[in-house]
Amino acid sequence: MHGLDWAVMVAYFGVMVLIGWWSHRRVGDVKDFFTAGGRMPWWLTGISHHMSGYSAVLFVAYASVAYTAGITVYFWAFATIGIGVGIGSLVFAPRWNRLRSRIGVASPLEYLAKRYGVPTQQALAWSGSALKVFDIASKWFAVATLLHVFAGVDYNVGILVTGLVTLFYCTVGGLWADALTELGQFIIQAVAAIVMIVVVLGKLGGIDGLWTMWGDLPAGHRHPTTPTYTTVFLMVYLLVKTLEYNGGMWNLAQRYMAAPSTHEARRGAMLSSLLYLFWPMVLMFPMFAAPLLLPDLDKPENVYAVMTTEFLPPGLIGLVLAGIFSHTMAMVSSDANAISAVITRDMIPVMSRKARAWTDSQGLTAARVTTVLFVLLTMAVATQAENLGGVLKIVVNWVAALMGPISIPLLLGMLPWFRRCGARAALTSWAGGLIAYALVYYVWDVSQTWLIATPVLVSLTLYTGLGLLASERTDAVDDLLTAIGEADDKEEGTTPQDVRGTTARV
């Protein structure tokens, strides 16, 4: 890269560090660190939720699918999220917000101890945290791949530099730093995306290329589904992404919790939903056009980086690379904050009696130390990502496939229709889903569609079936579900309160 590109990159990293340092002043206790004190405006909630949902994987793994298979990747990877988050804006966003405002919850898994008991909470916490280690590691490796193609930087050096900058601002500033840097990253990403579209349209002959290009692509590139990415695959992905992006991916639940009221949480979720339906098409248009501009590319995963280095002048290359970095840093910082919340609030107090008596200051210190250790662990695993099968395999075959067993008890347990499901249903569905995944991944030879579908469908069947056949309904569960499910006249959602009283069984 040119010296001007490196200057843009250094300036970008510098701004991220400054935002983290400024956000440090807004963090007074552990709840500020994890939920921004419930003071995040709806528009920032929505943009933060959106930016936290995808990373440089878009420019590596998904770019490869766009180059080889076409528009199908938009439908199963992003339209499903937009629809799922739209559903969640009505169903899940207000409940997450009330968990903070009425129950005093600061961690996405904190309420599980009341809903199912500590053993279930710990099973979901440990398994979910382990899965996120590999998920985040794939993000580090994806951005290191791009940096290697752009500038010849060693993979491990790329992982180290990106990780340390992200680690600084998310450790110092908590969720406020995450959200504010995500806002800045969204702006940088928008400028970079527009630059790439203008350049690609110039290569295609002008603005007419926006609609004429599609007829020149291979026929299969225009279809929402393909023999590999089938209609069943798309429908399963819709189920998985609805669970994942409404709280199964714990960091995204925090965005709903950080809003000052349920109304604001809903508005933020709807904004994120609209962005997922529209914005990925803007980002991916150059990738869809790539077969016409770079035919017969040896490594499709490098297509976006090759387009950038070949088509853009110095300075703009650095801007586009900064935009790509913004995706990964946004997702990883928010993931790290969520995992730190779970470990600090839900896991350590179970293992240590002293931790249960931590002061606010001690809890905040523990949160920051946990964040540091977790991010360093993901960076170490990222150096082995290629040996684990690469980015696409980790993201689709591991994370998407295992998200269902972990998120079904978490999310469905918030809904009144599943009040009969208790700890037995939760643990059985979790274990059954993991066993089903082990069988289809290691024993049986199944298609990618059923690799993803089997664990989530097994978990869903076991959870609902056991609830119907062997009810575990209790007064305490009824009280909890009423507290987070019923709207009051004001829905201010600012002061935690205890759940008391008994709700009559229906």
ChimeraX attribute file (.defattr): number of C-alpha atoms within 10 A of each C-alpha:
attribute: neighborCount
match mode: 1-to-1
recipient: residues
	/A:1	14
	/A:2	13
	/A:3	11
	/A:4	16
	/A:5	21
	/A:6	19
	/A:7	13
	/A:8	20
	/A:9	20
	/A:10	13
	/A:11	13
	/A:12	20
	/A:13	17
	/A:14	13
	/A:15	13
	/A:16	24
	/A:17	22
	/A:18	14
	/A:19	21
	/A:20	27
	/A:21	18
	/A:22	16
	/A:23	23
	/A:24	19
	/A:25	11
	/A:26	17
	/A:27	21
	/A:28	14
	/A:29	17
	/A:30	25
	/A:31	23
	/A:32	20
	/A:33	28
	/A:34	31
	/A:35	27
	/A:36	28
	/A:37	24
	/A:38	24
	/A:39	16
	/A:40	25
	/A:41	16
	/A:42	25
	/A:43	19
	/A:44	19
	/A:45	30
	/A:46	29
	/A:47	23
	/A:48	28
	/A:49	30
	/A:50	30
	/A:51	29
	/A:52	27
	/A:53	23
	/A:54	20
	/A:55	24
	/A:56	29
	/A:57	25
	/A:58	26
	/A:59	24
	/A:60	25
	/A:61	20
	/A:62	22
	/A:63	26
	/A:64	23
	/A:65	21
	/A:66	28
	/A:67	26
	/A:68	20
	/A:69	23
	/A:70	28
	/A:71	24
	/A:72	22
	/A:73	26
	/A:74	21
	/A:75	20
	/A:76	22
	/A:77	20
	/A:78	25
	/A:79	24
	/A:80	24
	/A:81	30
	/A:82	27
	/A:83	19
	/A:84	23
	/A:85	31
	/A:86	24
	/A:87	17
	/A:88	22
	/A:89	25
	/A:90	17
	/A:91	17
	/A:92	26
	/A:93	31
	/A:94	27
	/A:95	28
	/A:96	27
	/A:97	32
	/A:98	29
	/A:99	27
	/A:100	31
	/A:101	28
	/A:102	19
	/A:103	19
	/A:104	18
	/A:105	20
	/A:106	28
	/A:107	28
	/A:108	28
	/A:109	24
	/A:110	21
	/A:111	23
	/A:112	23
	/A:113	15
	/A:114	12
	/A:115	24
	/A:116	22
	/A:117	13
	/A:118	17
	/A:119	14
	/A:120	22
	/A:121	25
	/A:122	19
	/A:123	16
	/A:124	21
	/A:125	21
	/A:126	14
	/A:127	15
	/A:128	22
	/A:129	20
	/A:130	13
	/A:131	16
	/A:132	20
	/A:133	22
	/A:134	24
	/A:135	24
	/A:136	26
	/A:137	25
	/A:138	32
	/A:139	30
	/A:140	33
	/A:141	28
	/A:142	31
	/A:143	27
	/A:144	27
	/A:145	26
	/A:146	27
	/A:147	21
	/A:148	18
	/A:149	17
	/A:150	19
	/A:151	14
	/A:152	13
	/A:153	15
	/A:154	14
	/A:155	20
	/A:156	18
	/A:157	14
	/A:158	20
	/A:159	25
	/A:160	18
	/A:161	13
	/A:162	18
	/A:163	20
	/A:164	14
	/A:165	16
	/A:166	25
	/A:167	24
	/A:168	20
	/A:169	26
	/A:170	34
	/A:171	27
	/A:172	22
	/A:173	27
	/A:174	33
	/A:175	34
	/A:176	29
	/A:177	30
	/A:178	31
	/A:179	29
	/A:180	22
	/A:181	28
	/A:182	28
	/A:183	21
	/A:184	17
	/A:185	25
	/A:186	20
	/A:187	14
	/A:188	19
	/A:189	24
	/A:190	17
	/A:191	15
	/A:192	21
	/A:193	21
	/A:194	14
	/A:195	16
	/A:196	25
	/A:197	20
	/A:198	14
	/A:199	16
	/A:200	25
	/A:201	18
	/A:202	13
	/A:203	14
	/A:204	17
	/A:205	11
	/A:206	12
	/A:207	13
	/A:208	11
	/A:209	17
	/A:210	14
	/A:211	8
	/A:212	12
	/A:213	15
	/A:214	16
	/A:215	11
	/A:216	12
	/A:217	16
	/A:218	13
	/A:219	11
	/A:220	15
	/A:221	23
	/A:222	16
	/A:223	13
	/A:224	18
	/A:225	21
	/A:226	17
	/A:227	8
	/A:228	12
	/A:229	17
	/A:230	16
	/A:231	15
	/A:232	13
	/A:233	20
	/A:234	21
	/A:235	15
	/A:236	23
	/A:237	27
	/A:238	22
	/A:239	17
	/A:240	26
	/A:241	27
	/A:242	22
	/A:243	26
	/A:244	27
	/A:245	22
	/A:246	30
	/A:247	26
	/A:248	24
	/A:249	23
	/A:250	27
	/A:251	28
	/A:252	27
	/A:253	25
	/A:254	31
	/A:255	34
	/A:256	36
	/A:257	33
	/A:258	29
	/A:259	34
	/A:260	25
	/A:261	25
	/A:262	26
	/A:263	20
	/A:264	25
	/A:265	31
	/A:266	26
	/A:267	21
	/A:268	27
	/A:269	33
	/A:270	24
	/A:271	23
	/A:272	27
	/A:273	27
	/A:274	18
	/A:275	20
	/A:276	25
	/A:277	18
	/A:278	14
	/A:279	15
	/A:280	16
	/A:281	18
	/A:282	14
	/A:283	19
	/A:284	23
	/A:285	18
	/A:286	25
	/A:287	28
	/A:288	26
	/A:289	24
	/A:290	24
	/A:291	21
	/A:292	16
	/A:293	13
	/A:294	13
	/A:295	9
	/A:296	11
	/A:297	14
	/A:298	8
	/A:299	9
	/A:300	22
	/A:301	26
	/A:302	20
	/A:303	24
	/A:304	24
	/A:305	23
	/A:306	18
	/A:307	19
	/A:308	20
	/A:309	19
	/A:310	10
	/A:311	13
	/A:312	16
	/A:313	14
	/A:314	15
	/A:315	17
	/A:316	21
	/A:317	28
	/A:318	27
	/A:319	24
	/A:320	27
	/A:321	25
	/A:322	23
	/A:323	24
	/A:324	26
	/A:325	25
	/A:326	31
	/A:327	26
	/A:328	29
	/A:329	31
	/A:330	29
	/A:331	25
	/A:332	30
	/A:333	30
	/A:334	31
	/A:335	29
	/A:336	32
	/A:337	29
	/A:338	28
	/A:339	30
	/A:340	29
	/A:341	30
	/A:342	27
	/A:343	24
	/A:344	24
	/A:345	23
	/A:346	24
	/A:347	21
	/A:348	15
	/A:349	15
	/A:350	16
	/A:351	10
	/A:352	10
	/A:353	10
	/A:354	10
	/A:355	17
	/A:356	13
	/A:357	11
	/A:358	14
	/A:359	12
	/A:360	13
	/A:361	12
	/A:362	13
	/A:363	19
	/A:364	22
	/A:365	17
	/A:366	21
	/A:367	24
	/A:368	25
	/A:369	14
	/A:370	21
	/A:371	28
	/A:372	18
	/A:373	14
	/A:374	22
	/A:375	26
	/A:376	18
	/A:377	15
	/A:378	24
	/A:379	26
	/A:380	17
	/A:381	19
	/A:382	29
	/A:383	20
	/A:384	16
	/A:385	22
	/A:386	13
	/A:387	8
	/A:388	14
	/A:389	12
	/A:390	16
	/A:391	27
	/A:392	19
	/A:393	16
	/A:394	22
	/A:395	18
	/A:396	18
	/A:397	18
	/A:398	18
	/A:399	18
	/A:400	22
	/A:401	27
	/A:402	27
	/A:403	23
	/A:404	31
	/A:405	32
	/A:406	29
	/A:407	24
	/A:408	24
	/A:409	31
	/A:410	25
	/A:411	18
	/A:412	19
	/A:413	24
	/A:414	24
	/A:415	16
	/A:416	16
	/A:417	12
	/A:418	18
	/A:419	21
	/A:420	21
	/A:421	28
	/A:422	24
	/A:423	22
	/A:424	18
	/A:425	27
	/A:426	30
	/A:427	23
	/A:428	18
	/A:429	29
	/A:430	29
	/A:431	19
	/A:432	21
	/A:433	28
	/A:434	23
	/A:435	16
	/A:436	19
	/A:437	26
	/A:438	15
	/A:439	16
	/A:440	18
	/A:441	19
	/A:442	9
	/A:443	9
	/A:444	11
	/A:445	11
	/A:446	14
	/A:447	13
	/A:448	17
	/A:449	20
	/A:450	19
	/A:451	25
	/A:452	27
	/A:453	23
	/A:454	22
	/A:455	30
	/A:456	32
	/A:457	20
	/A:458	21
	/A:459	29
	/A:460	22
	/A:461	16
	/A:462	22
	/A:463	29
	/A:464	20
	/A:465	15
	/A:466	19
	/A:467	22
	/A:468	15
	/A:469	10
	/A:470	13
	/A:471	16
	/A:472	17
	/A:473	15
	/A:474	15
	/A:475	13
	/A:476	16
	/A:477	23
	/A:478	19
	/A:479	17
	/A:480	24
	/A:481	23
	/A:482	17
	/A:483	21
	/A:484	23
	/A:485	19
	/A:486	11
	/A:487	13
	/A:488	9
	/A:489	5
	/A:490	9
	/A:491	17
	/A:492	14
	/A:493	22
	/A:494	18
	/A:495	13
	/A:496	14
	/A:497	13
	/A:498	11
	/A:499	15
	/A:500	10
	/A:501	9
	/A:502	13
	/A:503	16
	/A:504	8
	/A:505	8
	/A:506	4
